[in-house]
Amino acid sequence: MLKAPEGIAVGPMLLFQMFPGLQQKLPHVPLTVRPTPVQPLVELGRRLGREIWIKRDDLSTPEYGGNKPRKLEFLLARAKYEGREAVMTGGGIGSNHALATAWYGRKIGMRVILELCRQPVTDHVQTNLKLFHALEAEMVHLGGQASFLLRHALAWRLRRPEAFFIPPGGSCPLGAIGYVEAGLELARQIEAGEAPRPEAVFAAAGSGGTMAGLVLGLRLGGLDVPVRGVRVATPLAANSLSIFLLALRTLGLMRRLDKSVPYVRLRLFDFRIIGNQYGPGYGHPTDACRLAADAMNDAEGLCLDFTYTAKTMAALENHCAACAGRGPLMFLHTYSANGLADLAKDVDFRDLPRPFQRYFEPGA
Ligand SMILES: Cc1ncc(COP(=O)(O)O)c(C=O)c1O
């Protein structure tokens, strides 16, 4: 296990307590505070007529939190273990995953290469673009989503053989193991009475690693609670089958590394996706998600983002309206409570590589 970067105090990892063989085989750099708290959302619940709970992965680190550090704990450690000097990953121009990789990659002394594609320009997107530059990531523009998928996902080995490749969103078996830990945590918290057993857990489904790991972790933790993935990306990336297969591959990897990891039977049905909050496309705010973000802020003082968590909360609210008065619901908050926006303040967009400057022009 690598040392935690300075300033990050971490708790013990359930995964390694339950399956010590994994600790010997899996390189790991501790980045997250464990476990993240579970809390009731009393006022929001009162307004929705339901008991609503939240798992605070927005507080997963005191630095840049949300769902990405849990995955990067394993991915960056693997890159170091292989002796790579660079990591390469990609996503939209406002990708939180790209930002988390730039932040933590740099922190552990690795060069970070980001391949980025177009998405609707918002303040958040502009801030992240400036942050990539402030964190000295190498930024490469790969056009729209279709060209990105072809060139980034298929041709990376040819272009950058020296780099360790992290797939978009960090969603591969190794990254998803980070969310197995979150599922184990949640199962343990419910067993200990820190939160009630929910009727369902609502989580954003983008590249799918969060949902795949969470479902698997809950099962390994002995809790058979349904997870509802709220699709926020194209159905090509976020669908029941691809997430189910990712969960199976993740379990397969864990069992190869440690024979004591039990076989748990996962069914396609465990990976139910809600698709009606996506709107016109990835990163396009919808009216429902704006309302959900306002309601959360007003009732609980918590901030949701329009690409992932506000759409997820909109789906949870819809569920409350459609089936009133049933059991508690759990919302997995995956958007970092701490931004890095201060670092972007002094960046002039004209210092960014040329293809990215157009995103700051009027009408972009
Ligand atoms: C804030 C936030 N929530 C949820 C997700 C979705 O996670 P996943 O890509 O593992 O499905 C992302 C992905 O970037 C994210 O940034």
The ligand as a Gaussian input file, in Angstrom:
#p B3LYP/6-31G(d) Opt

LIG

0 1
 C      -20.669000      13.946000      -9.868000
 C      -20.746000      12.628000     -10.555000
 N      -21.704000      11.762000     -10.192000
 C      -21.850000      10.573000     -10.816000
 C      -21.020000      10.215000     -11.867000
 C      -21.284000       8.919000     -12.557000
 O      -20.441000       7.903000     -12.156000
 P      -20.108000       6.692000     -13.121000
 O      -19.353000       7.289000     -14.284000
 O      -19.297000       5.775000     -12.309000
 O      -21.392000       6.110000     -13.561000
 C      -19.991000      11.077000     -12.257000
 C      -19.081000      10.699000     -13.370000
 O      -18.272000      11.436000     -13.838000
 C      -19.845000      12.316000     -11.600000
 O      -18.895000      13.198000     -11.951000

